[in-house]
Amino acid sequence: MIDLHTHSLLSDGELLPSELVRRAKVKDYKVVGISDHVDFSNIEVVVPSILKLCKKIEYFENITILPGVEITHVPKGLIGEMITIARKLGIFYVVVHGETLSEPVEEGTNREGIHGGADILAHPGLITEEDMVLAREKGALIEISGRKGHSLANGHVGRLAKKVGAKMIFNTDAHSPSDLVTASEAERIVLGAGLSSEDFSLMQGNADELIRRIIKAKA
């Protein structure tokens, strides 16, 4: 199981990063990405904190920890700058908090996140076909979400991604222990969105491909 969208108490999650990793390992995770919420007010605190944990990775057996961030509710016109800052601070990958149905995200955030070079567009809600095509062209992974509320548009997102050939990824967006799922539970969520077991396998493959690309670039 690969999950590149989780949160610790460095933002609004319930767990210390170390406990989050431990609980993910018990769920048989191969890779967990910690991608706490950031904006201009906290990114220079959150990123170094996550990187400190990742420097101790040799003590966490049989699980890989990747440092990410989720750029969240940042106004349009600033998202691209935030992505650049995150990468300069040493983050491995960037998630942009998309236009979920369950929160008042500013319209146009999906497009700016994709255009700005986000690796993952999280829970993009009723994303337009035009933006989905842009995601395909820019190589942004489109999230199928395991989180309540954010998962409401999974069916729309999945159908549109398949229509235009955009690549998808499954993430839990975990904030609490109960949000973490096994691979079989994740697959059932994907099936519930009207997608297939093969689609879930492709999502995990897309996540693995992103990780390999990141590690190669960092080498």
N, C-alpha and C positions, 0 to 999 in steps of 0.2 A: 504494500500500500504506500503510495506517494501522496502527500497532502502538503501543498505549498501555500496554504492560507489558514493560519491559526493566530490566536492572540493570547498574550500573557498579561499579567498585571502591570507591565510597562505601559499598556494603554488601558483597554476596558475589559480584558480577560480576568478570570478568577484565579489563575494559577501563576506561581513563580515559573520562569522559563524552565528551570530544571525539572520541576514536577510535571510540567506540560510534556517535556520530552520523555520522562519516565512513563507517563500514562499512554503516550503514543506508542512507545515500545511494547507495552503490554497488549496493545491492540494489534500488534504485529506490523507496525509501520516499518518500512524500509528507510524512508526519508520523511522528515518533518521540517517544514519551513515555517519559521516564526516571522510573521509579517504584521507587526503592531501598527496601529493607526498613527499617522504623523501628519503634521502641517508645519508651517514655519516656526511655530512656538516650541516644538518639542523634538524635532528631528535630530538636532545635534546632541540630545541626551539619549534618545531611544537607540539610535544606530550604534554608538559605541558600547552601550550596555549589551545589546544582542551579540556584537562581535566579541566581547569578553567571554561570553558563554561558549561561543564557537571555537575559541582558542583552547578550550579544555576538552575538545571532542574526543581525545584518546581515552577519557574516563567513561564515556558513554558507549558501551559495547553494542555492536550490531545495529546501530541506527546512525544515520547521517543527519546532522542539523545544518540547515541552510539559513543564513540571515537575509531577511527581506523586509520590506515595509509596505504598508497600504496607505497611499495618499488619499486622504479622506476629507470630503466636503471643502476642498480647496477651491477658491473661486476660479472661474475660467480666466485665462490669461496668465495664470500662475502655475498651472499644472506641469507644463513642460519644464519650467525652471526648477520645480520641486523634484522632478525626475532626475535632472542633471545634478542637483545637490546630493540626492541620495546615492547616486553612482560615485560621485567624487568622495563621499564619506566612506566608501568601501563596501556598500551593500551589494549583495549578489544578484538580486532581482527585485523588480518593482511591480507591485499590484496597484491599480487605480480602482478606487471605490466607485463602481458604476451606478447607473440611474435605476437602482432597485425600486420596486413598487412600494416597499415598506418604509421608505425615508424620503424626505423632501430634497433630493439631490438636484442641483442646478441643471437645467436642461442644457445639453451640449457637452456635458462632462464626458460622456462616452467617447464622443468624437475627439475631443482634445486629449484624452488619455491615450487613445490609440495613436493619434497623430504625433503625440509627444514621445512615443517610443516605449510605452508600458509593455512589460512582458506578459502580464495577465490583466484582463479587464474583468473585474469581479462583478457578479450578479448584475448584469447590464439591463435588467428589466425589459421593457418593450423596445429594445434596440431596433433601429431602422435597418432596412436592407442595405441602404447606402453605407451605413457605418459598419455593417457586417462585412461588406465587400472590402472596405478600407482595412478592417482587421485582417482579412485574408491577405491583402497586398502587403501589409506592414509586418505580418508574422506575429501579431498579438494573439495569445490564447484566450478564448472566450470561456468564461466559467459557467459550469453547471453547479449550482450551490446546494449543499446539504443543509443549510441553515434555514430554520423556520422564518417565514416572511420573505427572505431573499429568494427562496425556492419557488415562489408563486409563479414566476414567469419562465421556469425551466422548460416547459413545453414549447413556448414560443421561441425561446433562445435556441433550443436544440433543433427545431424544425428549420429555422432560418439559417443556422450555421451549416446544416447539411445541404440546404438548397444552394448556397453560394460556395460551399467548399471551404469554409473557415474552420480552423482547428479548435477543438474544445479541450477543456481540462475539467476534471472533477476536483472540487475542494470542499472541505467541511465548513470553513469560516468559523472554526471552533472558538468559543469564548469560555466554555465551561467543560468539565470532564464528560458530561453526558453528550456533548456535541461530537466527540471523537467517535469514529465508526470503524468497524472492520471492513475489509475489502468486499466481503459479501453483502454487508449492509449498504455500502456505497453503491454497489452494483444495483441493488434493489431501488435505490433512489433514482438512478439513471433510467431504469426500466419504467419507473413511475412517471417519468417525463416523456414517455412515448418513444424512448430510444432503445437500443439493443445491448446485449452483452458484448457484442463486437465493438459497439461504440464506446463502452466503458474501457475495454482493452486498449482502444485507440487513444482514449484520454490519458490513461496511465503511460502509454508510449510517448505521447506528446510531452507529458511532464518529464519523463526520463530524457527525452531529446533536449529539452530546455536545460536540464541540469548538466548534461554532458557539454553543451555549448558554453554554459557559464564557466564550468571548471576548466575547459580548454582555454577560454579567454583569460582566466585568472592565472593560468600556469606561466 
